[in-house]
Amino acid sequence: MAGIVTLTMNPAIDLSTDVDRVVPLRKLRCRGLLRDPGGGGINVARVVRRMGTKVTAVYTSGGTIGRLLQQLVERENIESVEVKVAAETREDFTVHEGASEQEFRFVLAGPQISEREWRACLDTLASLEPFPCYLVASGSLPPGVPNDFYARVARLARDRCAMFVLDTSGQPLKEALAEGVFLIKPNLDELRGLIGTHLDVEERSAQVCRRIVEQGHAKVVALTLGDQGALLATSDQVWRAPVLPIKPVSAVGAGDSFLGGMVWSLAAGHALDMAFRYGMAAGGAALLTRGTGLCRPDDVDRLYGAVTLQEIESDRSMQ
């Protein structure tokens, strides 16, 4: 089993609760509270560990919330490497409204990170021994971290012969792709933002994903499409996986579960199509849990057999 390290520059403690109805002015009496360690990379690490593989989570941590975050990460039996920062780690929260069965997600801004602190994150990664086979960076960059940060991580991974997996958006994604990465996992909105134009769900999206690979920016593009399933593009194939027939309890964490399932499978030595199936199963399994509960291994194993892949045609040149 290849080593896996995740990086989370903008972690959070995720809170989730339930109310009957979201209305203004009135006190909203909540029922129950779930508190989980969050941020893209930490969520990926949670999934990998649940699937039975050791993983190390590298993340920033500050203040009282940062200390609680460390406790919650350790509760998940994940080895953690904290990079201490001066500002308080953020919290996010999700409210499920019983009357409408809708979720309301509130994402707070991350703490201000100094140059000394973000450079310490790079130094921490560079000092890892042995260096992991898979380095997974997921999530937004907090204020103060330059847009080329993930590009710097990509160079480090390349120099250390590691597979760099990236799940982010906007300018940080563009700059990292200029360096070249192993795998990216955008959703449709993030892919549209990357190329600055509208995309339909399948044909044009498949062309863009293939073009990213052909230009050497990524070896693999895993495009999640919400209720339309997902696409996986490599240099010679494009697969489409239809969505699984699941009534969602919560959509929170489905993308992170998808990526965690894929990374776990790849690190186990599975073929790419098998890893794609595990990603779909893990993403689907996350829909069955409340709040930021993420996927459960028994649900992943059960849903894996229901995943179907269809190879689709993709023009090799953009129209």
Secondary structure by P-SEA (a helix, b strand, c coil): cbbbbbbbccccbbbbbccccccccccccccbbbbbbbcaaaaaaaaaaaabbbbbbbbbbbcaaaaaaaaaaaaaccccccccccbbbbbbbbbbbccccbbbbbbbbbccccaaaaaaaaaaaaaccccccbbbbbcccccccccaaaaaaaaaaaaaccbbbbbbbcaaaaaaaaacccbbbbcaaaaaaaccccccccaaaaaaaaaaaaaccccbbbbbbccccbbbbcccbbbbbcccccccccccaaaaaaaaaaaaaaaacccaaaaaaaaaaaaaaaaaccccccccaaaaaaacccbbbbbbbbbcccc
